[in-house]
Amino acid sequence: MRLGVVLLVLLVATACGVEGTDAGPQAASPSATASAVSSPTPTEAPWQTLEGPMGRCGPQPPELGDVAFRYRVLADPAVGRIPTVTVGSGRTVAVLLHQTDGNGLCGWLEFAARIARDRRLTALAIDLCQYGARCRPDRAQTDPVAVAVRHARQALHADRVVVVGASMGGAVALMSAASLDGVDAAVDLSGPSDWPGVETVRGGRALQVPVLVAMARDEGPEEVRAARGVVALAPAGSRFEPAATGHGYDLLQRLGDDVLSWIRG
């Protein structure tokens, strides 16, 4: 009797052992094993330097590699030599004026490509005096803008020209809207109210075309009041666009859709 009990216990133990082996029903299938191994994360395409004169802008996001940027230096005997980049073929041209980060027109490349995705639009980014443009002595920052606006009208056959500026470029955009022929509208993103020459448009009295002025609250109450003051006396259709934070290009990241809509008119 004891022998039979021992044999029965051994048989049960053996059966349990077999069920727990890799060959048993609990073993992972090849597909389950494969899914348990995490697939490699796709590597992000590296930034690349654009070819030709655009190489001056340094490494750029991969999505800009196939954008048909057209680099050209505009020569004006009275003003000097103004490097420009054009993209798009629409009859509404946005003249893009950079901020003072030493990068000149390069700071606009991503937004210029975004503008050009609308077939009605063209982006024309330029260097300003002392920031890439070789201006003749004592030329104002609005002078290369005048050359660009004329180029937009004559060579790009623009029906509408909108001057768009970030930080320093925003102040220059307002001055251009007040003093240059051929400008239909302007955008000022964080233009300092004390920038040299901008006092000519403080309060908006000298403006002849509608303007979109954007200023973040963290720039301080005086800057916000000055920006609102420009719009208050600007031509009909002008608008103040508030934001909590952001300056120049950073503000553009938040208000890009509004700026595109303003360019389209």
C-alpha positions in Angstrom: 0.0 0.0 0.0 2.8 2.4 0.9 4.5 1.6 -2.4 1.4 2.5 -4.4 1.1 5.9 -2.6 4.7 6.7 -3.3 4.3 5.8 -7.0 1.1 8.0 -7.3 2.9 11.0 -5.7 5.8 10.6 -8.2 3.5 10.5 -11.2 1.7 13.7 -10.1 5.0 15.5 -9.5 6.3 14.5 -12.9 3.2 15.7 -14.6 3.3 19.1 -12.9 7.0 19.4 -13.9 6.3 18.7 -17.5 3.5 21.4 -17.6 5.8 24.0 -16.4 8.6 23.4 -18.9 9.2 25.4 -22.1 7.5 22.7 -24.1 4.2 23.0 -22.1 1.2 25.2 -22.8 2.6 28.2 -20.8 5.6 28.6 -23.1 5.8 31.9 -25.1 5.2 31.5 -28.8 7.8 32.9 -31.3 5.5 35.8 -32.1 5.0 36.7 -28.4 8.7 36.6 -27.9 9.3 38.9 -30.8 6.7 41.4 -29.6 8.3 41.5 -26.2 11.5 42.8 -27.8 11.0 46.6 -28.2 11.4 47.6 -31.8 14.2 50.2 -32.4 13.0 53.8 -32.3 13.3 55.4 -35.8 16.2 57.9 -35.8 15.3 61.4 -36.6 16.7 62.7 -39.9 19.8 64.8 -39.2 19.9 68.5 -39.9 21.8 69.4 -43.0 23.5 72.5 -44.4 21.8 73.8 -47.5 23.8 74.0 -50.7 25.3 77.1 -52.3 25.0 80.5 -50.8 22.3 79.2 -48.4 25.1 77.3 -46.6 25.7 80.5 -44.7 22.6 79.7 -42.6 24.2 76.5 -41.1 22.4 73.2 -40.4 18.7 73.4 -41.1 15.8 71.0 -40.2 15.5 68.1 -42.7 12.1 69.3 -44.0 13.8 72.4 -45.5 16.2 70.3 -47.6 13.7 70.1 -50.5 12.4 73.6 -50.4 13.2 75.6 -53.5 14.8 78.7 -51.9 16.1 81.2 -54.4 19.1 83.3 -53.2 19.8 86.6 -54.8 21.7 89.8 -54.0 19.8 92.9 -55.0 22.2 95.7 -56.0 21.0 99.3 -55.7 23.5 102.1 -56.5 22.1 104.4 -53.8 21.6 101.8 -51.1 24.1 99.0 -51.6 23.9 95.2 -51.8 21.0 93.4 -50.1 21.1 89.6 -49.9 17.6 88.0 -50.2 16.0 84.6 -50.2 12.7 84.1 -52.1 10.4 81.0 -52.0 7.0 80.6 -53.6 5.3 82.1 -56.6 2.2 83.8 -55.4 1.2 87.4 -56.2 1.0 88.4 -52.5 4.6 88.9 -51.3 5.6 89.0 -47.6 8.9 90.9 -47.1 10.4 89.4 -44.0 12.6 91.5 -41.7 14.8 89.7 -39.1 15.7 90.4 -35.5 19.1 91.2 -34.1 20.5 87.7 -33.5 23.3 87.9 -36.0 21.6 85.4 -38.3 20.1 87.8 -40.7 17.5 86.4 -43.1 18.3 82.9 -42.0 16.0 83.2 -39.0 13.0 83.3 -41.4 13.6 80.1 -43.4 11.1 77.9 -41.7 8.3 80.4 -41.7 9.2 81.4 -45.3 8.7 77.8 -46.3 5.4 77.7 -44.5 4.3 80.9 -46.3 5.1 79.3 -49.7 2.9 76.3 -49.0 0.1 78.6 -49.9 0.3 79.0 -53.7 -1.1 82.5 -53.5 1.9 83.7 -51.4 5.6 84.4 -51.8 8.1 85.0 -49.1 11.0 87.4 -49.6 13.4 87.5 -46.6 16.2 90.1 -46.6 19.2 91.1 -44.7 19.1 94.6 -43.1 22.0 97.1 -42.9 24.8 96.0 -40.6 23.3 92.5 -40.5 24.4 91.1 -43.9 23.4 93.9 -46.2 26.3 96.0 -47.4 24.6 99.4 -47.2 26.2 102.6 -48.1 27.1 104.9 -45.2 24.2 106.7 -43.4 21.5 104.6 -45.0 18.4 104.0 -42.9 17.1 100.5 -42.2 14.1 101.2 -44.3 16.2 101.7 -47.4 16.9 98.0 -48.0 13.2 97.4 -47.4 12.4 99.9 -50.1 14.6 98.0 -52.5 12.9 94.7 -51.6 9.4 96.2 -52.0 10.4 97.5 -55.4 11.8 94.1 -56.3 8.5 92.4 -55.2 6.5 94.7 -57.4 8.7 94.7 -60.5 10.4 91.3 -60.6 7.9 89.2 -58.6 4.8 90.9 -60.0 3.2 91.4 -56.6 -0.3 92.6 -56.4 0.0 92.9 -52.6 3.1 93.5 -50.4 3.1 92.9 -46.6 6.1 93.9 -44.6 6.6 91.5 -41.6 9.2 92.0 -38.9 10.3 90.4 -35.7 11.8 92.5 -32.8 14.1 95.0 -34.5 12.5 94.0 -37.8 9.1 94.8 -36.3 10.0 98.3 -35.6 11.5 98.6 -39.1 8.2 97.2 -40.5 6.2 100.0 -38.9 8.6 102.6 -40.1 8.4 101.1 -43.6 4.6 101.1 -43.5 4.7 104.8 -42.6 7.2 106.0 -45.2 7.5 103.6 -48.2 5.4 103.4 -51.3 4.1 100.0 -52.4 3.4 98.6 -48.9 -0.2 97.4 -48.4 0.0 96.2 -44.8 2.5 95.4 -42.0 3.1 93.1 -39.1 5.1 94.1 -36.0 6.1 91.2 -33.7 7.6 92.7 -30.5 9.1 95.8 -32.1 10.7 97.9 -29.4 9.0 101.2 -28.9 12.3 103.0 -28.3 14.0 101.7 -31.5 15.8 104.6 -33.3 13.4 106.1 -35.8 10.3 104.4 -34.6 9.1 107.5 -32.8 7.9 108.7 -36.3 5.1 106.2 -36.0 4.5 106.1 -32.3 0.8 106.5 -31.8 0.2 105.2 -35.3 -0.5 108.7 -36.7 1.9 108.4 -39.6 0.7 105.0 -40.7 -1.1 104.8 -44.0 -1.9 101.1 -44.1 -3.4 98.6 -41.7 -1.0 97.0 -39.2 -1.0 93.9 -37.0 1.0 94.6 -33.8 1.7 91.8 -31.4 3.3 92.2 -28.0 3.5 89.8 -25.1 2.7 90.8 -21.5 6.1 89.7 -20.2 7.7 92.5 -22.3 6.3 94.9 -19.6 3.4 97.2 -19.3 5.1 100.2 -21.1 5.8 98.1 -24.2 2.2 96.8 -24.2 0.8 100.3 -23.9 3.0 101.5 -26.7 1.9 98.7 -29.0 -1.8 99.3 -28.2 -1.2 103.0 -28.8 0.1 102.4 -32.3 -3.0 100.4 -33.2 -5.4 102.8 -31.6 -4.6 105.5 -34.1 -3.6 103.3 -37.1 -5.8 103.0 -40.2 -9.1 101.1 -40.0 -8.6 97.3 -39.9 -5.5 97.4 -37.7 -5.3 95.0 -34.8 -3.5 94.4 -31.6 -2.7 90.8 -30.9 -1.9 90.0 -27.2 0.1 87.1 -25.9 1.3 85.9 -22.5 5.0 85.3 -23.4 7.3 85.3 -26.4 9.5 87.7 -28.2 10.1 88.0 -32.0 10.4 84.6 -33.5 9.2 82.9 -30.3 6.0 85.0 -30.5 5.7 84.0 -34.2 5.5 80.3 -33.0 2.4 81.2 -31.1 0.8 83.5 -33.6 1.9 82.0 -36.9 -1.7 81.3 -38.1 -2.7 84.9 -37.4 0.3 86.3 -39.2 -0.5 84.1 -42.3 -4.1 85.2 -42.3 -2.9 88.9 -42.2 -0.5 88.3 -45.0 -3.3 86.8 -47.1 -5.4 89.8 -46.4 
